[in-house]
Amino acid sequence: MYILTLNAGSSSLKIQLIDPKKWKVLYKGHADGIGLPFCEYKSSHGCCDTPGIKKHEQALNFCIKKMLESKVIKDLSEIKAVGHRIVHGGEKYKTATKITTKISRYSTPLFIKQWKRKLISTVSRQVFMKNTA
């Protein structure tokens, strides 16, 4: 069982694949320059230029493709959880806080932009489909 974490910025996307039993990062990937003429991809297994990545969803698919090509996992069914980093909790949450249903009602509309929600939804759907196939 592995955890995939996402950190989407305005023109970048970082992913990490974590083995929670060993609390070890198995793979890191970073697409930088999303929406620009050339997007650079760096990972714990190499780097490359990726012309034509216009949206975060494309970057996510590219990151996942590169992660699978690295063979750290065989397919997405090995991922059992997906998370996204929320940087700021406003005036209400000033320290690290577990995201519960109550907190997500406050933070989701305020701090996770629509495209980030779509990104989380996309990767979660991909993982879910692999785990139920």
C-alpha positions as CSV (number, residue, x, y, z in Angstrom):
1,M,0.0,0.0,0.0
2,Y,1.4,3.4,-1.0
3,I,0.3,7.0,-0.7
4,L,0.5,9.5,-3.5
5,T,0.8,13.2,-2.5
6,L,0.2,16.1,-4.8
7,N,1.3,19.8,-4.4
8,A,-0.1,21.9,-7.2
9,G,1.1,25.5,-7.6
10,S,0.1,28.0,-10.1
11,S,2.6,26.7,-12.7
12,S,4.0,23.6,-11.1
13,L,3.0,20.2,-9.9
14,K,5.0,18.1,-7.4
15,I,4.2,14.4,-6.6
16,Q,5.6,12.0,-4.1
17,L,5.0,8.3,-3.7
18,I,5.4,7.3,-0.1
19,D,5.6,3.9,1.6
20,P,3.8,4.6,4.9
21,K,5.1,1.5,6.6
22,K,8.7,2.6,6.2
23,W,7.8,6.3,5.9
24,K,10.0,6.4,2.9
25,V,9.7,8.5,-0.3
26,L,9.9,6.0,-3.2
27,Y,9.5,8.6,-6.0
28,K,9.5,12.4,-6.4
29,G,8.4,14.2,-9.5
30,H,8.2,17.9,-10.3
31,A,6.8,19.5,-13.4
32,D,7.7,23.2,-13.5
33,G,6.5,25.7,-16.1
34,I,3.0,24.4,-16.8
35,G,1.3,26.6,-19.4
36,L,4.7,28.0,-20.6
37,P,6.3,27.0,-24.0
38,F,8.5,24.5,-22.3
39,C,7.8,22.7,-19.0
40,E,10.7,20.9,-17.3
41,Y,10.2,17.6,-15.5
42,K,12.6,16.5,-12.8
43,S,12.3,13.4,-10.8
44,S,14.2,11.2,-8.4
45,H,14.8,9.0,-11.6
46,G,15.9,11.7,-14.1
47,C,14.7,14.8,-15.9
48,C,13.4,15.9,-19.3
49,D,11.8,18.8,-21.2
50,T,8.1,18.4,-21.8
51,P,6.9,20.9,-24.5
52,G,3.2,21.3,-24.7
53,I,2.0,20.8,-21.1
54,K,-0.7,23.5,-20.8
55,K,-2.8,22.3,-17.9
56,H,-2.2,20.7,-14.5
57,E,-4.2,17.6,-15.5
58,Q,-1.8,17.0,-18.4
59,A,1.1,17.5,-16.0
60,L,-0.4,15.0,-13.6
61,N,-0.9,12.4,-16.4
62,F,2.8,12.9,-17.4
63,C,4.0,12.6,-13.9
64,I,2.1,9.4,-13.3
65,K,3.4,8.0,-16.7
66,K,7.0,8.8,-15.7
67,M,6.4,7.3,-12.2
68,L,5.1,4.1,-13.7
69,E,8.0,4.0,-16.3
70,S,10.4,4.2,-13.3
71,K,9.0,0.8,-12.1
72,V,8.8,1.9,-8.5
73,I,5.2,0.5,-8.7
74,K,3.6,-1.8,-11.3
75,D,0.4,0.1,-11.6
76,L,-1.9,2.5,-9.9
77,S,-3.7,-0.2,-7.9
78,E,-0.8,-0.2,-5.5
79,I,-1.8,3.4,-4.4
80,K,-4.4,3.3,-1.6
81,A,-4.6,7.0,-0.7
82,V,-4.1,10.3,-2.4
83,G,-3.5,13.6,-0.6
84,H,-3.0,17.2,-1.5
85,R,-1.1,19.8,0.5
86,I,-3.1,22.8,1.7
87,V,-0.8,25.6,2.5
88,H,-2.8,28.1,4.4
89,G,-5.8,27.7,6.7
90,G,-6.5,31.4,7.1
91,E,-7.3,32.9,10.5
92,K,-9.1,29.8,11.8
93,Y,-6.3,27.2,11.4
94,K,-2.8,28.3,12.3
95,T,-1.1,25.0,13.0
96,A,-0.9,21.6,11.2
97,T,-4.5,20.3,11.3
98,K,-6.0,17.0,10.3
99,I,-8.6,17.5,7.5
100,T,-11.9,16.2,8.8
101,T,-15.3,16.6,7.2
102,K,-16.0,19.6,9.3
103,I,-12.7,21.3,8.4
104,S,-13.0,20.4,4.7
105,R,-16.3,22.3,4.6
106,Y,-14.4,25.4,5.7
107,S,-11.2,24.9,3.8
108,T,-12.3,23.3,0.5
109,P,-14.2,26.2,-1.0
110,L,-11.8,28.8,0.5
111,F,-8.3,27.3,-0.2
112,I,-8.6,24.6,-2.9
113,K,-9.2,26.2,-6.2
114,Q,-11.6,24.5,-8.6
115,W,-8.7,23.2,-10.8
116,K,-7.0,21.7,-7.8
117,R,-10.2,19.9,-6.7
118,K,-10.5,18.6,-10.3
119,L,-6.9,17.4,-10.1
120,I,-7.4,15.5,-6.9
121,S,-10.6,14.1,-8.2
122,T,-8.9,12.9,-11.4
123,V,-6.1,11.1,-9.7
124,S,-8.4,9.7,-7.0
125,R,-10.7,8.3,-9.8
126,Q,-7.7,6.7,-11.6
127,V,-6.5,5.1,-8.4
128,F,-10.1,4.0,-7.4
129,M,-10.7,2.4,-10.9
130,K,-7.4,0.4,-10.7
131,N,-8.3,-0.8,-7.2
132,T,-11.8,-2.0,-8.1
133,A,-10.9,-3.5,-11.5
